[in-house]
Structures are given as structure tokens and as C-alpha cells.
Amino acid sequence: MKRWNIAISGFGNVGWHVAQLLAERRVRYANLYGVDVRVTAVCGSDRGLYDPAGIEWEYLRECRKANGGLKLARMADAAFTGPSFIADCGADVLIEAGPTDFHTGEPALSYLTAALKQGMHAIVISKGALVHDYPGLAALASQQGGALKISGATAAALPTVDLCRYNLAGCEISELNGIFTGTANFVLHLMMEHNLSIAAATEEAQRLGIAEADPRFDLDGWDTACKLTILANAVFGCRLKLSDIAVSGITTSTVEVATWRQKGLVPRLVGSLTRASHGDVTAKVGCTLYPSDHPFAHVKGATKAIQVKSDDMGDLVVIGGKSDPRATAAAALKDFEHILARMV
Ligand SMILES: NC(=O)c1ccc[n+]([C@@H]2O[C@H](COP(=O)([O-])OP(=O)(O)OC[C@H]3O[C@@H](n4cnc5c(N)ncnc54)[C@H](OP(=O)(O)O)[C@@H]3O)[C@@H](O)[C@H]2O)c1
């Protein structure tokens, strides 16, 4: 049976779940695709694990972040991390699950560039490198014959890029709108339905582990803008930069709960892409008001949603998908199966 070796860069919450799901699905891959899938390398910021024969899940299971991660792993070594090690480790696929810096794209950009240059397939979960240079990475992948898959970075369990590329293949998409940031939707939901102030709603979201300690990236609209940048470039093939997007978030000055309630309007933090007939794409992020019978008005709590308008298949709305690390890992492995289906 043909071996498929997997390297995982970034072994925190999501990376660990990727390894767990790969172990759980090993028999599925063998039965369905006739391949023997093994994790041969995993790495964190300063050390990693490597075994060309495959690292047993029983060992990786103990390297969970809550237990100290790779830092406490007996066999972890400083030689087994970094972009050049991962590119040379003999893996067929890199699953990138590290931290994200959307200004520089690092450290993911270096890992992805090194792996793609080596002819590996790349499955990306962090957004930074894709925001920074999706077109460059896509061009490199295509030159080298590797796949570049990005579901994990583009709302994960909610299908976005796949909805456009697979389900609407061949259609012209004129508009895409998305509720892509669960935290922002949760805060708006609490404000509208439980009459909380922004500060109180944000505190509640933090208490429930939905919002980060610093929630500004989500509430100010930048998380949505990052996903929109990647989608614009991946779906519309344009070269949109984050700085091209008009971004406004949920702030005290933009929120008018009493007026919206009185008018029967429901606010959602939405990222929108519109393609004009001559091909130009415009992008914006901001609070959008919907009448109560619009599908987006029914997207409650930390749920995400996407609406796509196409010429020949009409409008589609998808709502839902979990937002936890296992669901994110599962979205990355959906990408992996699409690679297997194409290659074997
Ligand atoms: N959590 C989710 O549900 C979710 C959903 C969608 C997308 N994401 C994205 O997925 C990525 C991972 O999220 P997470 O929650 O798993 O984060 P996390 O728990 O903080 O894990 C990050 C991992 O990356 C490693 N890392 C840091 N610098 C590195 C470097 N230079 N080279 C290799 N590894 C490095 C860290 O290693 P050390 O421990 O050595 O620092 C750690 O193992 C993030 O970009 C996040 O935005 C997460």
C-alpha cells in the first residue's frame, strides 16, 4: 500500500486534533483510497518529533498542549523543527497549524514556501501567510505540482472556498457575504436579545471562552477582513490586499440597539465581496442591518454563515458548522481527502 507521510507544523490545540483525527481515520484512508497515512513529523516553535516510520498516536496523545505539549516530550529535539527541516523530512503533505501574523505572514509563510518548493502538498490552517500572499503561494504550488488547500483558514467547518469552487463550479459569482467571526456575532446577539452593553456582552463571551483575552481583532472586523482577503484572492482570482478593504467593526459609536429594535432590523458583522461586470472586486466589512425574514437575521450566537450569489445556480446560503479545534482539524482533513481523491 502506498505510504502518505504527513508533517504538522504547530502542535497546539488544532495540530493535536489533526493528529488525533488522522489516527482515527487511518483505516478509512486505507479502505477508501488504498493509502497508508502516517504522521512522520510534528513541530512547535523550538523542537519537534520525527520518525520516518511514523510516530505512534499513543505517543502523540501525551503531547497535548494542556500537558506541556512538545516541550515535555521525551523524544522531542531542536533539530526537528523549522521550515527547512520540515521541507526535507520526506513528508508528502504539510498541515500548517501554527500561529498567524497577517502583517508578515510568518512563521507559516516560510514553512509553506519551503514545503511547496519541495513539491509537497500544503494544507493551511493559519490565516497570516494567505492574507500576506495567497496569489504567490498558489502560483508556487501550481508550478511545483502541489495542492494548496485553505479550508481551515477560511471559516473551517463552514464551507466557503469549497462552496464556490466545487458546489458552484462553472458559475459566475457576483457577490459573497459572510458572517465569518463567531465572537462578533455572539456579542451582537447578546446585545440585541439580552439587552447587554458591548462591554458586558464581550465580558460574557470571554467568560464562556468564545472571545479572546484581547477581543479587538474580532470585534473591530479584522478577523473577518483577513478571511475576506483570502476568499477574494482564492475565489475571484484577484490580488486584493487587506489594506484595500474598508473595515469597520462593532463599536459603541456604531451601535444603536434601541433604534434597530424599534425598526425590526437585525445587525450582523458581515464581510462582503462584490464583483462588477468588468471584473473589479470591491470588499468591505461592517455592521449590516437585515430585516427579520432574512436568513442572516436567524444566525444566532457564535454561529457563522455565508451567502453566495451566482448566475446559473442562483443564491445559496449556508449556516452553521462547529468552531472548535476538532472541527477546524476536520476541515483541514476534508482538504486532505480532496487531495487524496485527486492523486490516488
Ligand atoms: N483554535 C481554533 O479553533 C482555530 C480555528 C481556526 C483557525 N485556527 C488557527 O489555527 C492556528 C493554530 O491554532 P491553535 O489554537 O492550535 O494555537 P495554539 O494552541 O497556540 O498552537 C500553536 C502552535 O504553534 C506552534 N508554533 C509557534 N511558533 C512556531 C514556529 N515558529 N514553528 C513551528 N511551530 C510554532 C506553537 O509551539 P510552541 O508551543 O513551541 O510555541 C504551538 O504548538 C492559529 O493560526 C489559529 O488562528 C484556530
The ligand as an SDF file (V2000), in Angstrom:
LIG
                    3D

 48 52  0  0  0  0  0  0  0  0999 V2000
   -8.3820   27.0810   17.7200 N   0  0  0  0  0  0  0  0  0  0  0  0
   -9.2540   27.0720   16.7180 C   0  0  0  0  0  0  0  0  0  0  0  0
  -10.3790   26.5690   16.8290 O   0  0  0  0  0  0  0  0  0  0  0  0
   -8.8630   27.6500   15.3730 C   0  0  0  0  0  0  0  0  0  0  0  0
   -9.8220   27.8020   14.3640 C   0  0  0  0  0  0  0  0  0  0  0  0
   -9.4270   28.2650   13.0960 C   0  0  0  0  0  0  0  0  0  0  0  0
   -8.0960   28.5950   12.8710 C   0  0  0  0  0  0  0  0  0  0  0  0
   -7.1940   28.4860   13.8940 N   0  0  0  0  0  0  0  0  0  0  0  0
   -5.8170   28.8540   13.6210 C   0  0  0  0  0  0  0  0  0  0  0  0
   -5.0090   27.6760   13.7840 O   0  0  0  0  0  0  0  0  0  0  0  0
   -3.7230   28.0420   14.2440 C   0  0  0  0  0  0  0  0  0  0  0  0
   -3.4010   27.2060   15.4790 C   0  0  0  0  0  0  0  0  0  0  0  0
   -4.3550   27.4680   16.4960 O   0  0  0  0  0  0  0  0  0  0  0  0
   -4.2280   26.7630   17.9130 P   0  0  0  0  0  0  0  0  0  0  0  0
   -5.4600   27.0980   18.6460 O   0  0  0  0  0  0  0  0  0  0  0  0
   -3.8550   25.3350   17.7380 O   0  0  0  0  0  0  0  0  0  0  0  0
   -2.9790   27.5720   18.5340 O   0  0  0  0  0  0  0  0  0  0  0  0
   -2.0220   27.1310   19.7180 P   0  0  0  0  0  0  0  0  0  0  0  0
   -2.6990   26.1630   20.6070 O   0  0  0  0  0  0  0  0  0  0  0  0
   -1.4730   28.3830   20.3030 O   0  0  0  0  0  0  0  0  0  0  0  0
   -0.8200   26.3490   18.9870 O   0  0  0  0  0  0  0  0  0  0  0  0
    0.1280   26.9790   18.1840 C   0  0  0  0  0  0  0  0  0  0  0  0
    1.2710   26.0380   17.9500 C   0  0  0  0  0  0  0  0  0  0  0  0
    2.1710   26.6400   17.0190 O   0  0  0  0  0  0  0  0  0  0  0  0
    3.4850   26.4280   17.4860 C   0  0  0  0  0  0  0  0  0  0  0  0
    4.4410   27.3880   16.9620 N   0  0  0  0  0  0  0  0  0  0  0  0
    4.6720   28.6810   17.3520 C   0  0  0  0  0  0  0  0  0  0  0  0
    5.6930   29.2070   16.6260 N   0  0  0  0  0  0  0  0  0  0  0  0
    6.1020   28.2220   15.7810 C   0  0  0  0  0  0  0  0  0  0  0  0
    7.1420   28.1350   14.8240 C   0  0  0  0  0  0  0  0  0  0  0  0
    7.9250   29.1770   14.5470 N   0  0  0  0  0  0  0  0  0  0  0  0
    7.3130   26.9640   14.1750 N   0  0  0  0  0  0  0  0  0  0  0  0
    6.5100   25.8860   14.4350 C   0  0  0  0  0  0  0  0  0  0  0  0
    5.5340   25.9150   15.3470 N   0  0  0  0  0  0  0  0  0  0  0  0
    5.3240   27.0670   16.0050 C   0  0  0  0  0  0  0  0  0  0  0  0
    3.3680   26.5060   18.9940 C   0  0  0  0  0  0  0  0  0  0  0  0
    4.5270   25.8930   19.5560 O   0  0  0  0  0  0  0  0  0  0  0  0
    5.1540   26.3580   20.9650 P   0  0  0  0  0  0  0  0  0  0  0  0
    4.2480   25.7200   21.9830 O   0  0  0  0  0  0  0  0  0  0  0  0
    6.5150   25.7980   20.9260 O   0  0  0  0  0  0  0  0  0  0  0  0
    5.1220   27.8640   20.9850 O   0  0  0  0  0  0  0  0  0  0  0  0
    2.0890   25.6990   19.1960 C   0  0  0  0  0  0  0  0  0  0  0  0
    2.3930   24.3200   19.1440 O   0  0  0  0  0  0  0  0  0  0  0  0
   -3.7790   29.5490   14.5450 C   0  0  0  0  0  0  0  0  0  0  0  0
   -3.2100   30.2380   13.4700 O   0  0  0  0  0  0  0  0  0  0  0  0
   -5.2540   29.8510   14.6410 C   0  0  0  0  0  0  0  0  0  0  0  0
   -5.5580   31.1710   14.2590 O   0  0  0  0  0  0  0  0  0  0  0  0
   -7.5370   28.0020   15.1130 C   0  0  0  0  0  0  0  0  0  0  0  0
  1  2  1  0
  2  3  2  0
  2  4  1  0
  4  5  1  0
  4 48  2  0
  5  6  2  0
  6  7  1  0
  7  8  2  0
  8  9  1  0
  8 48  1  0
  9 10  1  0
  9 46  1  0
 10 11  1  0
 11 12  1  0
 11 44  1  0
 12 13  1  0
 13 14  1  0
 14 15  2  0
 14 16  1  0
 14 17  1  0
 17 18  1  0
 18 19  2  0
 18 20  1  0
 18 21  1  0
 21 22  1  0
 22 23  1  0
 23 24  1  0
 23 42  1  0
 24 25  1  0
 25 26  1  0
 25 36  1  0
 26 27  1  0
 26 35  1  0
 27 28  2  0
 28 29  1  0
 29 30  1  0
 29 35  2  0
 30 31  1  0
 30 32  2  0
 32 33  1  0
 33 34  2  0
 34 35  1  0
 36 37  1  0
 36 42  1  0
 37 38  1  0
 38 39  2  0
 38 40  1  0
 38 41  1  0
 42 43  1  0
 44 45  1  0
 44 46  1  0
 46 47  1  0
M  CHG  2   8   1  16  -1
M  END
$$$$
